[in-house]
Amino acid sequence: MSRHRLPNRRLAVTHKVAWDWREERITIGYDDQGRAREVFASGRVADSKIDAMLIDTGIVLSLALQYGIPISEIAAAVGVDKHDPNSIIGAIIHKTHQEATL
């Protein structure tokens, strides 16, 4: 399995992600065929524990996408209570799934 490298310049779109009482922003980067290949996430308070967790989430999700793991499989694997993700991480994954292609 090889990693899909992205060009230095690429389209990226910022989205709001709401979960529980939180509202965060993520930026999804797309490859030249319009597929989501990277996610940047961070918390509202720099250097907080939630900020570190969201940054790590973006890195792991980006690597998974660049190695070809379908976002639909990732989204199906995370916990959902009724129709809402169980965590802010799940909310980021589900938003990325919704916006996976342009």
N, C-alpha and C positions, 0 to 999 in steps of 0.2 A: 504494500500500500504506500503510495507516494503522496506527498503534500502538494496541493494546488497552490502555487505561489501567485500572489496578486500583483498587478502592476503598481508602480509607485503612485500614480494618479488614478483614482476610481471614484465612481459615484457613491455617495453616502447620504442617508436620509435619517433625520432624528425623529424619534417617536416618543410619546408619553406612555408610560407603563404605570397603571394604577393597581394597587393591591392593598387590601385592608385599608388602613388609613394613610398609607404612603403613596406618593406619586413621584416616580423617578423618570429620568430620561435615558434613552439608549440611542445609540447611533449604529445603524446597520450599514456595512459596506458591501457593495455588490461587485461581482466580477463583470467582465465585458459581455457576458451573455445574460446579465440581469438576475443572477442567482445570489442570494445572501451567502457571504463567505467570511464575514467578520462581524463581531458585535463589540461595541464599546459601551460599558455601563459604569456608572459611578454614583455614589451617594451625594446627597445635598450638603453634607458636612464633610469637608476634606479631612483625611487622616483619621476618620472614625472607623470603628470596627465594621459597620455596615458598608462604608465606602470600600474598605479592603475586600470584603466578601463580594461585592458587586463587580469590582475590577477583576478579581479572580474568576468569577462566573463568566465574564466576557472573554477572558483569555481561553478558558477551557472550551467554551462554546465555539469560539473562532477556530481553534485547532481542530475540533471535531468536524466542523463544516469544511475546513480546508483539506482534511483527510478523506472527505467524501461520505461521511455519515449523514444520511438524510435527516433533515430537521423534523420531518414527520415522525421518524422513529424515536428521536430524542423527546419530542413533545408527548408522544404516546406513553413514554416510560416514566414521566414525572407525575407526582401525585396531584389529583384533582378531586375536590370536594364538590359534588354536584356539577356545576359548570365553572367553578372558580379554582384557580391553582391554589395549592396548599401553602405556597411560600412566594416571596418576591422573586426567587430564582425561577420557580415554575412560571411566574407571570412573564418574566423576561423571555424564557424559552417559548412560551405560547405566543407572545407578541412577535417574536422573530419568525415563528411558523406562519402566522397570519400575513406577514410582510415578506415572505421568503423570495418571491419573484416580483419583478417589475412588470 
